[in-house]
Every structure is written in structure tokens, then in C-alpha cells.
Amino acid sequence: MFDLVLYQPEIPPNTGNLIRLAANTGVRLHLVRPLGFDLSDRQLARAGLDYHDLARVTVHADWSACATALAGRRMFALSVRGTRSFAEVTYAPGDVFVFGPETRGLPQEMLDGFAADAVLRIPMLPSNRSMNLANSASVVVFEAWRQQGFAGAV
């Protein structure tokens, strides 16, 4: 399956929703510190409901630790600064999707560490600034999983 990385997530309900996504799709979720909340946060638990035990979630001390743990894998950064649509990519099992914090996205110095064609964007109307983190990650995960024929789904 795939790996989903949330770099310094800030809003507990978004992470809770993505824990639920991970549990329902088989995606492995990685959280990169610092987090904008405590993992015992009530809003996080409420959004994730009882799916915490069904999801594979790993917390990394920083981006370096996360990147080391996922080394050798094909990684894509999602950003409004990307020039390639996420829909143009042919995904493969093991691909990694990296999303930034809700209020600022991935920092430029991190984006510079990705190949230009690995910095992807989700098309949206030009008058808007960004999409919700949980919605964006869901769009990308489901497209990648669709390309795999929804392997493992019932």
C-alpha cells in the first residue's frame, strides 16, 4: 500500500480524519513532530472515533527521521506551488505522499529536496488559496488506490 506523511500537522480533527482514512484504506500514516496538538487530544479522538487501533500510525521526531525511515521509496510532496497535477502520475505500491501543515504548507527548503516532477498539486479554482488537509490527502490516496484496482477492498 502507500504511506501518508503529515509534516507538523496543526489541527487535531484533520489528523483524526486521516487516522480513519488510514484504517479504511490500509495506508500507513506518519506524523512528523512538532505536532500542533497532543495525541490524546479529545478532538483527535473524536474525529478518529474507534479507528485508532485499526490504523498504522508512526510518529517521527523530525523530517530527517521520517525521511530516513522511508528511504528508498518514491516520494511525492503535495503543494499549491507544485506544477504537475497529482492526476498525471502513475502510482505504485509503496509510494509516499507528503503533506505540510494546514496554515502554511510544506516549507520551500523541504520542497527543494524533491524532484520538480515529484511536487504535485491538486487542481482547484484560481481564486482559492488551498484545500483542507484531510480532503486533499483523501483525494490523492483514493486516486493512487484506484489505480491499484482498490487492492484489498471489499
Contacts in CASP RR format, 6 or more apart in sequence:
PFRMAT RR
TARGET T0000
AUTHOR 0000-0000-0000
METHOD contacts of the structure
MODEL  1
MFDLVLYQPEIPPNTGNLIRLAANTGVRLHLVRPLGFDLSDRQLARAGLD
YHDLARVTVHADWSACATALAGRRMFALSVRGTRSFAEVTYAPGDVFVFG
PETRGLPQEMLDGFAADAVLRIPMLPSNRSMNLANSASVVVFEAWRQQGF
AGAV
1 25 0 8 1.000
1 26 0 8 1.000
1 27 0 8 1.000
1 28 0 8 1.000
1 93 0 8 1.000
1 94 0 8 1.000
1 145 0 8 1.000
1 151 0 8 1.000
2 27 0 8 1.000
2 28 0 8 1.000
2 91 0 8 1.000
2 93 0 8 1.000
2 94 0 8 1.000
2 95 0 8 1.000
2 96 0 8 1.000
2 97 0 8 1.000
2 141 0 8 1.000
2 144 0 8 1.000
2 145 0 8 1.000
3 27 0 8 1.000
3 28 0 8 1.000
3 29 0 8 1.000
3 30 0 8 1.000
3 70 0 8 1.000
3 73 0 8 1.000
3 94 0 8 1.000
3 95 0 8 1.000
3 96 0 8 1.000
3 97 0 8 1.000
4 18 0 8 1.000
4 21 0 8 1.000
4 22 0 8 1.000
4 27 0 8 1.000
4 28 0 8 1.000
4 29 0 8 1.000
4 30 0 8 1.000
4 96 0 8 1.000
4 97 0 8 1.000
4 99 0 8 1.000
4 137 0 8 1.000
4 141 0 8 1.000
5 30 0 8 1.000
5 32 0 8 1.000
5 66 0 8 1.000
5 70 0 8 1.000
5 96 0 8 1.000
5 97 0 8 1.000
5 98 0 8 1.000
5 99 0 8 1.000
6 15 0 8 1.000
6 18 0 8 1.000
6 29 0 8 1.000
6 30 0 8 1.000
6 31 0 8 1.000
6 32 0 8 1.000
6 99 0 8 1.000
6 100 0 8 1.000
6 133 0 8 1.000
6 137 0 8 1.000
7 32 0 8 1.000
7 63 0 8 1.000
7 66 0 8 1.000
7 98 0 8 1.000
7 99 0 8 1.000
7 100 0 8 1.000
7 101 0 8 1.000
7 105 0 8 1.000
7 106 0 8 1.000
7 110 0 8 1.000
8 32 0 8 1.000
8 33 0 8 1.000
8 34 0 8 1.000
8 35 0 8 1.000
8 36 0 8 1.000
8 100 0 8 1.000
8 101 0 8 1.000
9 15 0 8 1.000
9 31 0 8 1.000
9 35 0 8 1.000
9 36 0 8 1.000
9 37 0 8 1.000
9 100 0 8 1.000
9 101 0 8 1.000
9 102 0 8 1.000
9 133 0 8 1.000
10 35 0 8 1.000
10 36 0 8 1.000
10 37 0 8 1.000
10 101 0 8 1.000
10 102 0 8 1.000
10 103 0 8 1.000
11 36 0 8 1.000
11 37 0 8 1.000
11 102 0 8 1.000
11 133 0 8 1.000
12 36 0 8 1.000
12 37 0 8 1.000
12 41 0 8 1.000
12 43 0 8 1.000
12 44 0 8 1.000
12 47 0 8 1.000
13 43 0 8 1.000
13 44 0 8 1.000
13 46 0 8 1.000
13 47 0 8 1.000
13 134 0 8 1.000
14 47 0 8 1.000
14 102 0 8 1.000
14 132 0 8 1.000
14 133 0 8 1.000
14 134 0 8 1.000
15 31 0 8 1.000
15 35 0 8 1.000
15 37 0 8 1.000
15 44 0 8 1.000
15 47 0 8 1.000
16 44 0 8 1.000
16 45 0 8 1.000
16 47 0 8 1.000
16 48 0 8 1.000
16 134 0 8 1.000
17 47 0 8 1.000
17 48 0 8 1.000
17 134 0 8 1.000
17 138 0 8 1.000
18 29 0 8 1.000
18 133 0 8 1.000
18 134 0 8 1.000
18 137 0 8 1.000
18 138 0 8 1.000
19 29 0 8 1.000
19 44 0 8 1.000
19 47 0 8 1.000
19 48 0 8 1.000
19 51 0 8 1.000
19 52 0 8 1.000
19 55 0 8 1.000
19 57 0 8 1.000
20 47 0 8 1.000
20 48 0 8 1.000
20 49 0 8 1.000
20 51 0 8 1.000
20 55 0 8 1.000
21 27 0 8 1.000
21 29 0 8 1.000
21 134 0 8 1.000
21 137 0 8 1.000
21 138 0 8 1.000
21 141 0 8 1.000
22 28 0 8 1.000
22 29 0 8 1.000
22 51 0 8 1.000
22 55 0 8 1.000
22 56 0 8 1.000
22 57 0 8 1.000
23 51 0 8 1.000
23 52 0 8 1.000
23 54 0 8 1.000
23 55 0 8 1.000
24 51 0 8 1.000
25 141 0 8 1.000
25 142 0 8 1.000
25 145 0 8 1.000
26 55 0 8 1.000
26 56 0 8 1.000
27 141 0 8 1.000
28 56 0 8 1.000
28 57 0 8 1.000
28 58 0 8 1.000
29 55 0 8 1.000
29 56 0 8 1.000
29 57 0 8 1.000
29 58 0 8 1.000
30 57 0 8 1.000
30 58 0 8 1.000
30 59 0 8 1.000
30 60 0 8 1.000
30 66 0 8 1.000
30 69 0 8 1.000
30 70 0 8 1.000
31 57 0 8 1.000
31 58 0 8 1.000
31 59 0 8 1.000
31 60 0 8 1.000
32 59 0 8 1.000
32 60 0 8 1.000
32 62 0 8 1.000
32 63 0 8 1.000
32 65 0 8 1.000
32 66 0 8 1.000
33 59 0 8 1.000
33 60 0 8 1.000
33 61 0 8 1.000
33 62 0 8 1.000
35 59 0 8 1.000
37 43 0 8 1.000
37 44 0 8 1.000
39 59 0 8 1.000
45 52 0 8 1.000
58 69 0 8 1.000
60 66 0 8 1.000
60 69 0 8 1.000
63 110 0 8 1.000
67 75 0 8 1.000
70 96 0 8 1.000
73 94 0 8 1.000
73 95 0 8 1.000
73 96 0 8 1.000
74 92 0 8 1.000
74 94 0 8 1.000
74 95 0 8 1.000
74 96 0 8 1.000
74 118 0 8 1.000
75 95 0 8 1.000
75 96 0 8 1.000
75 97 0 8 1.000
75 98 0 8 1.000
75 114 0 8 1.000
75 118 0 8 1.000
76 86 0 8 1.000
76 89 0 8 1.000
76 95 0 8 1.000
76 96 0 8 1.000
76 97 0 8 1.000
76 98 0 8 1.000
76 114 0 8 1.000
76 118 0 8 1.000
76 119 0 8 1.000
76 120 0 8 1.000
76 140 0 8 1.000
77 98 0 8 1.000
77 106 0 8 1.000
77 110 0 8 1.000
77 111 0 8 1.000
77 114 0 8 1.000
77 118 0 8 1.000
77 119 0 8 1.000
77 120 0 8 1.000
78 86 0 8 1.000
78 97 0 8 1.000
78 98 0 8 1.000
78 99 0 8 1.000
78 100 0 8 1.000
78 106 0 8 1.000
78 119 0 8 1.000
78 120 0 8 1.000
78 121 0 8 1.000
78 122 0 8 1.000
78 136 0 8 1.000
78 137 0 8 1.000
78 140 0 8 1.000
79 100 0 8 1.000
79 105 0 8 1.000
79 106 0 8 1.000
79 111 0 8 1.000
79 119 0 8 1.000
79 120 0 8 1.000
79 121 0 8 1.000
80 105 0 8 1.000
80 121 0 8 1.000
80 129 0 8 1.000
80 130 0 8 1.000
81 108 0 8 1.000
81 111 0 8 1.000
81 119 0 8 1.000
81 121 0 8 1.000
82 111 0 8 1.000
82 119 0 8 1.000
82 120 0 8 1.000
82 121 0 8 1.000
83 116 0 8 1.000
83 119 0 8 1.000
83 121 0 8 1.000
84 116 0 8 1.000
84 117 0 8 1.000
84 119 0 8 1.000
84 120 0 8 1.000
84 121 0 8 1.000
85 120 0 8 1.000
85 121 0 8 1.000
85 122 0 8 1.000
85 123 0 8 1.000
86 120 0 8 1.000
86 121 0 8 1.000
86 122 0 8 1.000
86 139 0 8 1.000
86 140 0 8 1.000
86 143 0 8 1.000
87 123 0 8 1.000
87 143 0 8 1.000
89 120 0 8 1.000
90 147 0 8 1.000
91 143 0 8 1.000
91 144 0 8 1.000
91 147 0 8 1.000
91 148 0 8 1.000
93 148 0 8 1.000
93 151 0 8 1.000
95 144 0 8 1.000
97 137 0 8 1.000
97 140 0 8 1.000
97 141 0 8 1.000
97 144 0 8 1.000
98 106 0 8 1.000
98 110 0 8 1.000
99 105 0 8 1.000
99 106 0 8 1.000
99 133 0 8 1.000
99 136 0 8 1.000
99 137 0 8 1.000
100 106 0 8 1.000
100 133 0 8 1.000
102 132 0 8 1.000
102 133 0 8 1.000
105 130 0 8 1.000
111 119 0 8 1.000
120 140 0 8 1.000
122 131 0 8 1.000
122 136 0 8 1.000
122 139 0 8 1.000
122 140 0 8 1.000
124 130 0 8 1.000
124 131 0 8 1.000
130 136 0 8 1.000
131 139 0 8 1.000
145 151 0 8 1.000
145 153 0 8 1.000
END
